[in-house]
Amino acid sequence: MINGRIPPLTVVEPPRVLRLGDPGAAGSGPDRGRPAAIWDLDGTLTRTDTLVPFLRRVAGTAAVFRALTAAARELPHRDAVKALVLQRLLGGREATEVDRVARRYAERLMAAQVRTDSLHQWLWHRRNRHRMIIASASPGLYVRHLGRLLGADEVICTEMAVVNGRLTGAIAGGNCRGPEKARRVREYLAAKPAAQVWAYADGDVDTPLLELADVGVRVRPYRRIRTGEIR
């Protein structure tokens, strides 16, 4: 924040400010460090979902369709469907080969899928030397590469298990979504306190993430910005 003013956001709703003394507000202790901005990925930093397009690049569209259809038929819970799809499409693949695909995919996301409005706000935080953290349910396979391209200080995400140089297809440590994402962010902030915490997310599933911040910003679905709207 500069001179007490919040920078204008074109497609992002006005921040909802929580008092630092509220339960769950991060960084309210005496050991307060650099401000931190926590960003969800899909629909917040990027225009749309990023996982399915990545899996298509790894396994092909037909294989992804079959895996999604079978998993949705067999399992009722979203997290379980995701785990089974990752198992079927990534299990047994060489980690180095998937990493090559992930690097190229992250470059494509950076060039064509990062939201204009969110990137503007991201760069505002960077100019003010805030810590930049991506917190995503998407796999670190490509999220870490995108974080590097954006200049993120930390990436908190879903991790995939690797054994003897191959992906097992199993999620290591649980799906970083909803309350689990908020728990990991809270754990990070406990280890590295921040003077002020901003959080950006687009869906109700990330309400726990927004509630732990001093400034919670619920991002609207992406639309292109007309020139006359830019301030």
C-alpha positions in Angstrom: 0.0 0.0 0.0 1.4 3.4 -1.0 0.5 6.5 1.1 -2.5 4.6 2.5 -4.0 4.0 -1.0 -4.8 0.7 -2.6 -3.9 0.6 -6.3 -6.9 0.5 -8.7 -8.0 -2.9 -9.9 -9.9 -3.1 -13.1 -11.6 -6.5 -12.9 -10.9 -7.3 -9.3 -13.4 -6.5 -6.6 -12.4 -4.0 -3.9 -10.4 -5.6 -1.0 -12.2 -6.8 2.1 -10.0 -5.6 5.0 -9.8 -7.7 8.1 -8.5 -6.3 11.4 -5.1 -7.6 12.4 -6.5 -8.8 15.7 -9.2 -11.0 14.0 -8.8 -14.8 14.5 -6.7 -16.2 11.7 -5.3 -12.9 10.6 -1.6 -13.6 9.7 1.4 -11.7 10.8 -0.2 -10.1 13.9 2.7 -11.1 16.3 5.7 -9.0 17.2 8.0 -10.7 14.6 6.6 -9.0 11.5 8.5 -9.2 8.2 8.0 -8.0 4.6 4.4 -7.9 3.4 3.3 -10.9 1.5 0.8 -11.4 -1.4 -0.7 -14.9 -1.8 -2.1 -15.7 -5.2 -4.4 -18.6 -6.3 -3.5 -19.7 -9.8 -6.4 -21.0 -11.9 -8.9 -18.3 -12.7 -7.0 -15.8 -10.5 -3.5 -15.4 -12.1 -4.6 -17.3 -15.2 -7.7 -16.9 -17.3 -8.9 -20.5 -17.0 -8.1 -23.9 -15.6 -4.5 -25.0 -16.2 -4.4 -28.7 -15.3 -6.4 -30.3 -18.1 -4.6 -28.5 -20.9 -1.3 -29.6 -19.3 -2.4 -33.3 -19.1 -3.4 -33.1 -22.8 0.1 -32.1 -23.6 1.5 -35.0 -21.6 -0.9 -37.8 -22.5 -3.0 -36.6 -25.4 -6.6 -35.4 -25.6 -8.2 -38.9 -26.0 -6.4 -40.3 -23.0 -7.4 -37.4 -20.9 -11.1 -37.7 -21.9 -11.1 -41.4 -21.1 -9.5 -40.9 -17.7 -11.8 -38.1 -16.7 -14.9 -40.0 -17.9 -13.9 -43.2 -16.0 -12.9 -41.4 -12.8 -16.1 -39.3 -12.7 -18.1 -42.5 -13.2 -16.3 -44.4 -10.5 -15.7 -41.8 -7.8 -18.1 -39.2 -6.3 -15.5 -36.8 -4.7 -13.6 -34.2 -6.7 -10.3 -34.8 -4.9 -10.6 -38.5 -5.5 -11.3 -38.0 -9.2 -8.3 -35.8 -9.5 -6.0 -38.3 -7.8 -7.2 -41.1 -10.0 -6.8 -39.1 -13.2 -3.3 -38.1 -12.2 -2.5 -41.7 -11.4 -3.7 -42.9 -14.8 -2.1 -40.2 -16.9 1.2 -39.5 -15.1 2.0 -42.8 -13.4 5.2 -44.4 -14.8 6.3 -41.5 -16.9 9.9 -40.3 -16.7 10.1 -37.2 -14.6 12.7 -35.5 -16.9 10.4 -36.0 -19.9 7.4 -34.6 -18.1 9.5 -31.7 -16.9 10.4 -30.8 -20.5 6.7 -30.6 -21.3 6.0 -28.6 -18.1 8.7 -26.0 -18.9 7.3 -25.4 -22.3 3.8 -25.3 -20.9 4.7 -22.8 -18.3 6.2 -20.5 -21.0 2.9 -20.8 -22.9 0.9 -19.9 -19.8 3.2 -16.9 -19.2 2.8 -15.7 -22.8 -0.9 -16.2 -23.4 -2.9 -17.2 -20.3 -1.8 -14.9 -17.4 -4.5 -12.3 -16.8 -3.7 -8.8 -17.7 -5.4 -7.3 -14.7 -3.8 -9.7 -12.2 -0.4 -9.3 -13.7 -0.7 -5.5 -13.3 -1.5 -6.0 -9.6 1.3 -8.7 -9.2 3.8 -6.2 -10.6 2.5 -3.5 -8.2 3.3 -5.8 -5.3 6.7 -6.6 -6.8 7.6 -2.9 -7.2 6.8 -2.5 -3.5 9.1 -5.4 -2.6 6.3 -7.6 -1.2 6.9 -11.3 -1.0 5.1 -13.1 -3.8 3.6 -16.5 -3.2 1.6 -18.7 -5.5 -0.7 -21.1 -3.7 -2.4 -23.6 -6.0 -4.0 -27.0 -6.1 -2.4 -27.5 -9.5 0.8 -29.7 -9.7 4.2 -28.2 -9.0 5.4 -29.9 -12.1 4.5 -26.7 -14.1 3.4 -24.3 -11.3 7.0 -24.0 -10.1 8.2 -23.1 -13.6 5.5 -20.5 -13.9 6.5 -19.1 -10.5 10.1 -18.8 -11.7 8.9 -16.9 -14.8 6.8 -14.6 -12.7 9.5 -14.0 -10.1 7.6 -15.7 -7.2 9.4 -16.0 -3.9 7.5 -19.2 -3.0 5.2 -21.8 -4.6 2.8 -23.8 -2.4 1.1 -26.4 -4.5 0.1 -30.0 -5.0 3.2 -32.2 -5.3 3.7 -35.4 -7.3 5.7 -38.4 -5.9 8.8 -39.5 -7.9 10.6 -42.8 -7.4 13.7 -43.8 -9.3 13.3 -40.9 -11.7 9.7 -41.8 -12.6 6.4 -40.2 -11.5 4.3 -42.7 -9.5 1.1 -40.8 -10.3 0.5 -40.4 -6.6 -0.1 -37.1 -4.9 2.6 -36.5 -2.2 1.2 -34.8 0.9 -2.4 -34.3 -0.2 -4.3 -32.0 -2.6 -3.4 -28.4 -1.9 -7.0 -27.2 -2.2 -9.5 -25.3 0.0 -8.8 -25.7 3.7 -5.6 -27.7 3.0 -4.2 -24.8 0.9 -5.1 -22.3 3.7 -3.4 -24.6 6.3 -0.1 -24.7 4.3 -0.2 -20.9 3.7 -0.8 -20.4 7.5 2.2 -22.7 8.2 4.4 -20.8 5.8 3.4 -17.5 7.4 4.1 -18.8 10.9 7.6 -19.6 9.8 8.0 -16.4 7.8 5.7 -13.7 9.4 4.6 -10.8 7.3 3.7 -7.2 8.3 0.6 -7.4 6.1 -0.9 -10.3 4.1 -2.8 -9.9 0.9 -4.7 -12.9 -0.7 -6.2 -13.2 -4.1 -8.6 -15.9 -5.2 -11.6 -16.4 -7.5 -13.7 -19.2 -6.0 -15.6 -20.1 -2.9 -13.3 -23.0 -2.3 -10.6 -20.5 -1.4 -12.7 -18.6 1.2 -10.4 -20.0 4.0 -7.4 -18.5 2.2 -9.1 -15.1 1.9 -10.1 -15.2 5.5 -6.6 -15.6 6.9 -5.4 -12.5 5.1 -5.4 -8.9 6.2 -6.6 -7.9 2.8 -8.7 -10.5 1.0 -9.5 -9.9 -2.7 -12.1 -12.0 -4.5 -11.2 -11.9 -8.2 -14.0 -11.9 -10.7 -14.0 -14.2 -13.8 -11.7 -13.0 -16.5 -12.9 -10.8 -19.3 -10.8 -8.8 -21.8 -10.3 -5.2 -20.7 -11.3 -2.5 -23.2 -8.7 0.3 -23.6 -11.1 2.9 -22.1 -11.4 0.9 -18.9 -7.7 0.9 -18.0 -6.8 3.4 -15.3 
